[in-house]
Amino acid sequence: MGAIVIRCPTTNQLVPVGIEMDNDSFKSLPNIAATPVRCPLCGQEHAWSKDDAILDTTGRPAPHG
């Protein structure tokens, strides 16, 4: 399992979008616009799609704003 993360354009740090899944499920996701995410680092909302995201399987803690 891993967490879907996107890169904050303001801080350039990875931000979790609140979805966890396995690698096969992530690969099968369509590349459509997803619900914007409120960034805990900069406070803005970031629009994203699968092409903007990666599956983080490192298990590192999520950043806090």
TIVO-2410 file (N, C-alpha, C; in nm, 3 decimals):
# residues 65
REC num residu      c1      c2      c3 atome chaine
REC   1      M   0.085  -0.119   0.000     N      A
REC   1      M   0.000   0.000   0.000    CA      A
REC   1      M   0.088   0.124   0.000     C      A
REC   2      G   0.031   0.231  -0.053     N      A
REC   2      G   0.101   0.358  -0.056    CA      A
REC   2      G   0.001   0.471  -0.056     C      A
REC   3      A   0.052   0.590  -0.040     N      A
REC   3      A  -0.030   0.711  -0.038    CA      A
REC   3      A  -0.010   0.789  -0.167     C      A
REC   4      I  -0.118   0.834  -0.228     N      A
REC   4      I  -0.106   0.919  -0.345    CA      A
REC   4      I  -0.063   1.057  -0.298     C      A
REC   5      V   0.042   1.110  -0.360     N      A
REC   5      V   0.093   1.242  -0.325    CA      A
REC   5      V   0.110   1.325  -0.452     C      A
REC   6      I   0.101   1.458  -0.434     N      A
REC   6      I   0.128   1.552  -0.541    CA      A
REC   6      I   0.232   1.651  -0.491     C      A
REC   7      R   0.293   1.725  -0.582     N      A
REC   7      R   0.394   1.823  -0.543    CA      A
REC   7      R   0.328   1.960  -0.530     C      A
REC   8      C   0.349   2.024  -0.415     N      A
REC   8      C   0.298   2.159  -0.392    CA      A
REC   8      C   0.378   2.255  -0.481     C      A
REC   9      P   0.310   2.331  -0.567     N      A
REC   9      P   0.384   2.422  -0.655    CA      A
REC   9      P   0.448   2.540  -0.580     C      A
REC  10      T   0.403   2.568  -0.460     N      A
REC  10      T   0.459   2.679  -0.382    CA      A
REC  10      T   0.582   2.637  -0.304     C      A
REC  11      T   0.575   2.522  -0.237     N      A
REC  11      T   0.686   2.476  -0.153    CA      A
REC  11      T   0.774   2.371  -0.219     C      A
REC  12      N   0.726   2.312  -0.328     N      A
REC  12      N   0.795   2.205  -0.400    CA      A
REC  12      N   0.811   2.078  -0.316     C      A
REC  13      Q   0.725   2.062  -0.214     N      A
REC  13      Q   0.728   1.943  -0.131    CA      A
REC  13      Q   0.609   1.854  -0.165     C      A
REC  14      L   0.621   1.725  -0.134     N      A
REC  14      L   0.514   1.630  -0.161    CA      A
REC  14      L   0.404   1.643  -0.056     C      A
REC  15      V   0.279   1.636  -0.104     N      A
REC  15      V   0.161   1.652  -0.019    CA      A
REC  15      V   0.068   1.534  -0.044     C      A
REC  16      P   0.025   1.463   0.059     N      A
REC  16      P  -0.070   1.353   0.041    CA      A
REC  16      P  -0.208   1.407   0.005     C      A
REC  17      V  -0.279   1.335  -0.083     N      A
REC  17      V  -0.413   1.377  -0.121    CA      A
REC  17      V  -0.521   1.308  -0.038     C      A
REC  18      G  -0.481   1.218   0.051     N      A
REC  18      G  -0.577   1.151   0.138    CA      A
REC  18      G  -0.629   1.020   0.085     C      A
REC  19      I  -0.560   0.963  -0.014     N      A
REC  19      I  -0.602   0.835  -0.073    CA      A
REC  19      I  -0.486   0.738  -0.065     C      A
REC  20      E  -0.514   0.618  -0.015     N      A
REC  20      E  -0.414   0.511  -0.011    CA      A
REC  20      E  -0.461   0.396  -0.098     C      A
REC  21      M  -0.368   0.332  -0.168     N      A
REC  21      M  -0.402   0.218  -0.252    CA      A
REC  21      M  -0.276   0.141  -0.288     C      A
REC  22      D  -0.296   0.026  -0.352     N      A
REC  22      D  -0.182  -0.053  -0.395    CA      A
REC  22      D  -0.136  -0.006  -0.533     C      A
REC  23      N  -0.017  -0.050  -0.572     N      A
REC  23      N   0.045  -0.006  -0.697    CA      A
REC  23      N  -0.038  -0.042  -0.819     C      A
REC  24      D  -0.094  -0.162  -0.824     N      A
REC  24      D  -0.175  -0.203  -0.940    CA      A
REC  24      D  -0.299  -0.115  -0.955     C      A
REC  25      S  -0.363  -0.082  -0.845     N      A
REC  25      S  -0.482   0.004  -0.851    CA      A
REC  25      S  -0.443   0.144  -0.898     C      A
REC  26      F  -0.330   0.195  -0.850     N      A
REC  26      F  -0.285   0.327  -0.892    CA      A
REC  26      F  -0.258   0.329  -1.042     C      A
REC  27      K  -0.190   0.227  -1.092     N      A
REC  27      K  -0.159   0.220  -1.235    CA      A
REC  27      K  -0.285   0.216  -1.321     C      A
REC  28      S  -0.393   0.158  -1.269     N      A
REC  28      S  -0.515   0.145  -1.348    CA      A
REC  28      S  -0.606   0.268  -1.340     C      A
REC  29      L  -0.572   0.366  -1.259     N      A
REC  29      L  -0.655   0.487  -1.249    CA      A
REC  29      L  -0.654   0.562  -1.382     C      A
REC  30      P  -0.769   0.616  -1.423     N      A
REC  30      P  -0.770   0.702  -1.542    CA      A
REC  30      P  -0.710   0.838  -1.510     C      A
REC  31      N  -0.660   0.905  -1.611     N      A
REC  31      N  -0.602   1.039  -1.589    CA      A
REC  31      N  -0.710   1.145  -1.607     C      A
REC  32      I  -0.792   1.161  -1.505     N      A
REC  32      I  -0.898   1.261  -1.507    CA      A
REC  32      I  -0.877   1.358  -1.392     C      A
REC  33      A  -0.937   1.474  -1.402     N      A
REC  33      A  -0.924   1.573  -1.295    CA      A
REC  33      A  -0.985   1.518  -1.167     C      A
REC  34      A  -0.912   1.529  -1.059     N      A
REC  34      A  -0.960   1.484  -0.929    CA      A
REC  34      A  -1.001   1.605  -0.846     C      A
REC  35      T  -1.066   1.578  -0.735     N      A
REC  35      T  -1.107   1.686  -0.644    CA      A
REC  35      T  -0.983   1.761  -0.595     C      A
REC  36      P  -0.984   1.893  -0.604     N      A
REC  36      P  -0.868   1.969  -0.553    CA      A
REC  36      P  -0.841   1.939  -0.407     C      A
REC  37      V  -0.715   1.951  -0.369     N      A
REC  37      V  -0.670   1.921  -0.234    CA      A
REC  37      V  -0.625   2.049  -0.165     C      A
REC  38      R  -0.669   2.069  -0.042     N      A
REC  38      R  -0.622   2.182   0.039    CA      A
REC  38      R  -0.484   2.144   0.092     C      A
REC  39      C  -0.384   2.220   0.056     N      A
REC  39      C  -0.246   2.190   0.091    CA      A
REC  39      C  -0.217   2.231   0.235     C      A
REC  40      P  -0.166   2.138   0.318     N      A
REC  40      P  -0.132   2.172   0.456    CA      A
REC  40      P  -0.005   2.257   0.466     C      A
REC  41      L   0.070   2.266   0.357     N      A
REC  41      L   0.195   2.341   0.359    CA      A
REC  41      L   0.178   2.488   0.325     C      A
REC  42      C   0.096   2.518   0.221     N      A
REC  42      C   0.082   2.657   0.179    CA      A
REC  42      C  -0.060   2.711   0.198     C      A
REC  43      G  -0.155   2.623   0.229     N      A
REC  43      G  -0.292   2.666   0.255    CA      A
REC  43      G  -0.378   2.684   0.131     C      A
REC  44      Q  -0.321   2.669   0.012     N      A
REC  44      Q  -0.397   2.683  -0.111    CA      A
REC  44      Q  -0.456   2.550  -0.154     C      A
REC  45      E  -0.553   2.556  -0.248     N      A
REC  45      E  -0.607   2.434  -0.308    CA      A
REC  45      E  -0.528   2.405  -0.435     C      A
REC  46      H  -0.493   2.278  -0.453     N      A
REC  46      H  -0.421   2.236  -0.572    CA      A
REC  46      H  -0.506   2.139  -0.652     C      A
REC  47      A  -0.531   2.172  -0.779     N      A
REC  47      A  -0.598   2.080  -0.870    CA      A
REC  47      A  -0.494   1.975  -0.912     C      A
REC  48      W  -0.539   1.853  -0.938     N      A
REC  48      W  -0.444   1.749  -0.977    CA      A
REC  48      W  -0.515   1.640  -1.055     C      A
REC  49      S  -0.436   1.561  -1.125     N      A
REC  49      S  -0.483   1.441  -1.193    CA      A
REC  49      S  -0.376   1.333  -1.172     C      A
REC  50      K  -0.400   1.214  -1.222     N      A
REC  50      K  -0.304   1.106  -1.202    CA      A
REC  50      K  -0.165   1.142  -1.256     C      A
REC  51      D  -0.160   1.213  -1.368     N      A
REC  51      D  -0.030   1.250  -1.426    CA      A
REC  51      D   0.051   1.342  -1.334     C      A
REC  52      D  -0.017   1.410  -1.241     N      A
REC  52      D   0.051   1.499  -1.147    CA      A
REC  52      D   0.094   1.426  -1.020     C      A
REC  53      A   0.050   1.302  -1.004     N      A
REC  53      A   0.066   1.230  -0.877    CA      A
REC  53      A   0.166   1.116  -0.887     C      A
REC  54      I   0.213   1.076  -0.770     N      A
REC  54      I   0.293   0.953  -0.758    CA      A
REC  54      I   0.238   0.873  -0.640     C      A
REC  55      L   0.270   0.746  -0.638     N      A
REC  55      L   0.232   0.661  -0.526    CA      A
REC  55      L   0.353   0.649  -0.434     C      A
REC  56      D   0.342   0.708  -0.317     N      A
REC  56      D   0.452   0.708  -0.219    CA      A
REC  56      D   0.439   0.585  -0.130     C      A
REC  57      T   0.533   0.494  -0.146     N      A
REC  57      T   0.532   0.371  -0.067    CA      A
REC  57      T   0.644   0.370   0.038     C      A
REC  58      T   0.702   0.487   0.064     N      A
REC  58      T   0.813   0.494   0.157    CA      A
REC  58      T   0.771   0.486   0.303     C      A
REC  59      G   0.644   0.519   0.331     N      A
REC  59      G   0.595   0.515   0.466    CA      A
REC  59      G   0.637   0.635   0.552     C      A
REC  60      R   0.692   0.738   0.487     N      A
REC  60      R   0.733   0.856   0.565    CA      A
REC  60      R   0.610   0.931   0.614     C      A
REC  61      P   0.622   1.002   0.723     N      A
REC  61      P   0.506   1.074   0.777    CA      A
REC  61      P   0.464   1.188   0.684     C      A
REC  62      A   0.335   1.217   0.685     N      A
REC  62      A   0.281   1.326   0.605    CA      A
REC  62      A   0.324   1.460   0.664     C      A
REC  63      P   0.348   1.559   0.577     N      A
REC  63      P   0.387   1.691   0.628    CA      A
REC  63      P   0.269   1.759   0.697     C      A
REC  64      H   0.300   1.846   0.788     N      A
REC  64      H   0.197   1.924   0.858    CA      A
REC  64      H   0.225   2.071   0.836     C      A
REC  65      G   0.115   2.148   0.812     N      A
REC  65      G   0.132   2.290   0.784    CA      A
REC  65      G   0.134   2.374   0.907     C      A
***
